[in-house]
Amino acid sequence: MSFYLAIIQGLRVQMGVASIQSTITVFMNLFTREQLTAIILNEGSSGVRVVEKFLQILELILQEPGSAFKGFLPTIINISMHQIYPIIAERQSPDIKLVLFRLLFELLQNKWRYFFPSSILTKMQSDTEAVDHTDEFIVIMQSFGQSFLQPDIAVFRQNLECLEKLNEKLKLYHKKIFREMMLVPFLNVLLQVLLHKSHDLLQEEIGMTIYNMAAVDFDNFYVAFLCQFLEGADGIDPNQRSVLDRNFKKDRDYPTFIQNLQRFVNDLRYYRLCNSALPANSVKL
């Protein structure tokens, strides 16, 4: 597989679209769900490397400009999300995950119109936002969210950077489908990560992502999301929830927001620690 990757990397112009399409089709037909499962689970590191090289070939295809390989997009998504991802999703090892998520990032970045066909001008004129292949987009976003629940810091860092790049370049967080279906779950997960200190080395990056998501609609963040988050937070009483909500000042500039966020996380963590140390029926702080 390394040979084919090197050939396509160096000679894809000379090979031509038809030849590359034929080669990719052969690979796609070879890598069935059963074959991929056997390679990943039974062939050790050598099998993992084969799958990673295959995904890198698909990544090259996604980086090609124009629509020559547009017909491969449904198959690439199917192989990625329905054949490879279920095998590796719950595995602790980062093997294949880094390459798979980089492929998904390239798919979103370079083939954005596959999901969001409307131009900015069209959107301004019609005040609507068309979304194609909604189920596929949701599944991809859910896989990114799931990765933030796992311990591997390399996958976490890469995927956080991918989301931020997509937002910076393509306003991902502002898309209606993201605001309505994904914003709250992502904010919940990232806040929980800060509370549990599971990825403390990325505290600054996580805080920036939370800020950029909150900035989509600060009013909704402060009025709706924060209240909802505190209602679902265990280990604290109603009075403590009220204090935490009240003390999270409604500032909108980045430095002050981050200070307030850190204070909120520290206070919530402190309340939980104190409450867990008290005997039953004791008066809480």
C-alpha positions as CSV (number, residue, x, y, z in Angstrom):
1,M,0.0,0.0,0.0
2,S,3.0,2.3,0.6
3,F,3.9,1.9,-3.0
4,Y,0.5,3.0,-4.3
5,L,0.5,5.9,-1.9
6,A,3.9,7.1,-3.1
7,I,2.8,6.7,-6.8
8,I,-0.4,8.7,-6.3
9,Q,1.5,11.3,-4.3
10,G,4.2,11.9,-6.9
11,L,2.6,11.0,-10.2
12,R,-1.1,11.7,-10.0
13,V,-0.9,14.3,-12.7
14,Q,0.8,12.0,-15.1
15,M,-1.6,9.1,-14.1
16,G,-4.7,11.1,-15.0
17,V,-8.1,11.1,-13.5
18,A,-9.4,7.9,-15.1
19,S,-6.4,5.8,-14.0
20,I,-6.6,7.1,-10.4
21,Q,-10.4,6.4,-10.4
22,S,-9.8,2.8,-11.5
23,T,-7.1,2.2,-8.9
24,I,-9.2,3.7,-6.1
25,T,-12.2,1.6,-7.1
26,V,-10.2,-1.6,-6.9
27,F,-9.1,-0.7,-3.3
28,M,-12.6,0.3,-2.3
29,N,-13.9,-3.0,-3.5
30,L,-11.2,-4.9,-1.7
31,F,-11.7,-3.3,1.7
32,T,-15.0,-4.7,2.8
33,R,-16.2,-4.4,6.4
34,E,-15.2,-8.0,7.1
35,Q,-11.8,-7.5,5.5
36,L,-11.1,-4.3,7.4
37,T,-12.2,-5.9,10.7
38,A,-9.8,-8.8,10.1
39,I,-6.9,-6.5,9.1
40,I,-7.3,-4.1,12.1
41,L,-8.0,-6.6,14.8
42,N,-6.0,-9.6,13.7
43,E,-2.9,-8.4,11.9
44,G,-1.4,-6.1,14.5
45,S,0.6,-3.1,13.6
46,S,1.2,-4.2,10.0
47,G,-2.5,-4.4,9.4
48,V,-3.0,-1.0,11.0
49,R,-0.4,0.6,8.7
50,V,-2.1,-0.8,5.6
51,V,-5.4,0.8,6.6
52,E,-3.7,4.1,7.4
53,K,-2.0,4.2,4.0
54,F,-5.3,3.5,2.4
55,L,-6.9,6.4,4.2
56,Q,-4.0,8.6,3.2
57,I,-4.7,7.8,-0.4
58,L,-8.3,8.8,0.1
59,E,-7.1,12.0,1.7
60,L,-5.1,12.9,-1.4
61,I,-8.2,12.4,-3.5
62,L,-10.1,14.8,-1.3
63,Q,-7.4,17.4,-1.6
64,E,-7.8,17.4,-5.4
65,P,-9.6,20.6,-6.6
66,G,-12.6,20.4,-8.9
67,S,-15.3,17.8,-9.1
68,A,-13.4,15.0,-10.9
69,F,-13.6,12.7,-7.8
70,K,-17.0,13.9,-6.5
71,G,-18.5,10.6,-7.3
72,F,-16.3,8.9,-4.7
73,L,-17.5,11.1,-1.8
74,P,-20.4,8.8,-0.7
75,T,-18.2,5.8,-0.8
76,I,-15.4,7.5,1.1
77,I,-17.9,8.5,3.8
78,N,-19.4,5.1,4.0
79,I,-16.0,3.4,4.3
80,S,-14.8,5.9,6.9
81,M,-17.9,6.1,9.1
82,H,-19.7,2.8,8.7
83,Q,-16.8,0.4,8.1
84,I,-13.7,1.7,9.8
85,Y,-15.0,4.0,12.5
86,P,-17.2,1.4,14.3
87,I,-14.1,-0.9,14.6
88,I,-11.8,1.7,16.2
89,A,-14.2,4.0,18.0
90,E,-14.0,2.4,21.4
91,R,-10.4,1.2,21.2
92,Q,-8.0,3.1,23.5
93,S,-5.2,3.0,21.0
94,P,-4.9,6.1,18.7
95,D,-3.9,3.8,15.8
96,I,-5.9,4.8,12.7
97,K,-7.9,7.4,14.6
98,L,-5.5,10.3,13.8
99,V,-5.4,9.4,10.1
100,L,-9.2,8.8,10.0
101,F,-10.1,12.1,11.6
102,R,-7.6,14.0,9.4
103,L,-9.4,12.4,6.4
104,L,-12.7,13.6,7.8
105,F,-11.3,17.1,8.3
106,E,-10.1,17.2,4.7
107,L,-13.5,16.0,3.5
108,L,-15.2,18.9,5.4
109,Q,-12.7,21.5,4.5
110,N,-12.3,20.7,0.8
111,K,-15.7,19.4,0.0
112,W,-17.8,21.8,2.1
113,R,-20.3,22.3,-0.8
114,Y,-21.2,18.6,-0.7
115,F,-23.0,19.5,2.6
116,F,-23.7,23.2,2.2
117,P,-24.3,23.9,-1.5
118,S,-25.5,27.5,-1.1
119,S,-23.1,30.3,-1.6
120,I,-23.0,33.2,0.9
121,L,-24.8,35.5,-1.6
122,T,-27.6,33.0,-2.1
123,K,-28.0,32.6,1.7
124,M,-28.1,36.4,2.1
125,Q,-30.8,36.7,-0.6
126,S,-33.0,33.9,0.6
127,D,-32.3,33.9,4.3
128,T,-32.3,30.2,4.3
129,E,-29.5,27.6,4.6
130,A,-29.7,24.5,2.5
131,V,-28.0,21.4,3.9
132,D,-27.4,18.3,1.8
133,H,-26.5,14.8,3.1
134,T,-27.6,15.8,6.6
135,D,-27.3,12.3,8.1
136,E,-23.7,12.0,6.9
137,F,-22.8,15.4,8.3
138,I,-24.3,14.6,11.7
139,V,-22.5,11.3,12.0
140,I,-19.2,12.9,11.2
141,M,-19.8,15.6,13.8
142,Q,-20.8,13.1,16.4
143,S,-17.6,11.2,15.8
144,F,-15.6,14.3,16.6
145,G,-17.6,14.8,19.7
146,Q,-17.1,11.2,20.8
147,S,-13.4,11.6,20.4
148,F,-13.4,14.3,23.2
149,L,-14.7,11.7,25.6
150,Q,-11.6,9.5,25.2
151,P,-8.3,9.8,26.9
152,D,-5.8,10.1,24.0
153,I,-4.5,13.6,24.0
154,A,-3.1,13.5,20.5
155,V,-6.5,12.8,19.0
156,F,-8.1,15.3,21.2
157,R,-5.7,18.1,20.3
158,Q,-5.9,17.3,16.5
159,N,-9.7,17.3,16.5
160,L,-10.0,20.4,18.6
161,E,-7.7,22.2,16.1
162,C,-9.8,20.8,13.2
163,L,-13.0,22.2,14.6
164,E,-11.4,25.6,15.2
165,K,-10.0,25.7,11.6
166,L,-13.4,24.8,10.1
167,N,-15.0,27.5,12.2
168,E,-12.4,30.1,11.2
169,K,-12.5,29.3,7.5
170,L,-16.1,28.2,7.0
171,K,-18.1,29.4,10.1
172,L,-18.9,25.9,11.2
173,Y,-20.3,26.9,14.7
174,H,-22.6,29.4,13.0
175,K,-24.3,26.9,10.7
176,K,-27.9,26.4,11.7
177,I,-27.6,22.6,11.9
178,F,-24.6,22.9,14.2
179,R,-26.3,25.5,16.4
180,E,-29.5,23.5,16.8
181,M,-28.1,20.0,17.1
182,M,-24.5,20.1,18.1
183,L,-23.5,23.2,19.9
184,V,-25.0,22.2,23.3
185,P,-23.5,18.7,23.3
186,F,-20.0,20.0,22.3
187,L,-20.2,22.7,25.1
188,N,-21.3,20.1,27.6
189,V,-18.4,17.7,26.7
190,L,-15.8,20.4,26.7
191,L,-16.9,21.8,30.1
192,Q,-16.9,18.3,31.6
193,V,-13.4,17.8,30.3
194,L,-12.3,21.0,32.1
195,L,-14.1,19.9,35.3
196,H,-12.5,16.5,35.4
197,K,-9.1,17.8,34.4
198,S,-8.7,14.9,32.1
199,H,-6.8,16.9,29.4
200,D,-5.3,19.7,31.5
201,L,-2.4,20.2,29.0
202,L,-5.0,21.5,26.6
203,Q,-6.8,23.8,29.0
204,E,-6.1,26.9,27.0
205,E,-7.2,25.4,23.7
206,I,-10.4,24.0,25.2
207,G,-11.2,27.4,26.8
208,M,-10.8,29.1,23.4
209,T,-13.1,26.6,21.7
210,I,-15.7,27.1,24.4
211,Y,-15.5,30.9,23.9
212,N,-15.8,30.6,20.1
213,M,-18.9,28.4,20.5
214,A,-20.4,30.6,23.1
215,A,-19.7,33.7,21.0
216,V,-22.2,32.4,18.3
217,D,-25.0,33.5,20.7
218,F,-23.8,34.9,24.0
219,D,-27.4,35.5,25.2
220,N,-28.3,31.9,24.7
221,F,-25.1,30.7,26.3
222,Y,-25.7,32.7,29.5
223,V,-29.4,32.5,29.7
224,A,-30.2,29.0,28.5
225,F,-27.1,26.8,28.2
226,L,-25.5,27.7,31.6
227,C,-28.8,27.1,33.4
228,Q,-29.3,23.8,31.7
229,F,-25.7,22.7,32.4
230,L,-26.0,23.5,36.1
231,E,-29.4,21.8,36.4
232,G,-27.7,18.6,35.1
233,A,-24.6,19.0,37.3
234,D,-24.5,16.5,40.1
235,G,-22.8,16.9,43.5
236,I,-24.2,20.4,44.2
237,D,-27.4,21.7,45.7
238,P,-29.8,24.3,44.3
239,N,-28.3,27.2,46.3
240,Q,-24.9,26.4,45.0
241,R,-26.3,26.2,41.4
242,S,-27.8,29.6,41.9
243,V,-24.5,31.1,43.2
244,L,-22.5,29.6,40.3
245,D,-24.9,31.0,37.8
246,R,-24.9,34.4,39.4
247,N,-21.2,34.6,39.7
248,F,-20.5,33.7,36.0
249,K,-20.4,37.3,34.8
250,K,-21.9,38.0,31.4
251,D,-18.7,39.4,29.9
252,R,-18.1,38.9,26.1
253,D,-14.4,39.8,25.6
254,Y,-12.1,36.8,25.4
255,P,-9.7,37.5,28.3
256,T,-12.5,38.2,30.8
257,F,-14.6,35.3,29.6
258,I,-11.7,32.9,30.1
259,Q,-11.1,34.2,33.6
260,N,-14.8,33.8,34.4
261,L,-14.9,30.3,32.9
262,Q,-11.9,29.3,35.0
263,R,-13.5,30.7,38.2
264,F,-16.7,28.9,37.4
265,V,-15.0,25.5,36.8
266,N,-12.9,25.9,40.0
267,D,-15.9,26.9,42.1
268,L,-18.0,24.0,40.8
269,R,-15.1,21.6,41.4
270,Y,-14.7,23.0,45.0
271,Y,-18.4,22.7,45.8
272,R,-18.3,19.1,44.7
273,L,-15.2,18.3,46.8
274,C,-16.7,19.9,49.9
275,N,-20.0,18.2,49.5
276,S,-18.5,14.8,49.0
277,A,-16.5,15.2,52.3
278,L,-19.6,16.1,54.4
279,P,-21.6,13.6,56.4
280,A,-25.2,13.0,55.3
281,N,-27.7,15.8,56.1
282,S,-24.9,18.3,56.9
283,V,-25.3,21.9,56.1
284,K,-23.6,22.6,52.7
285,L,-21.6,25.7,51.7
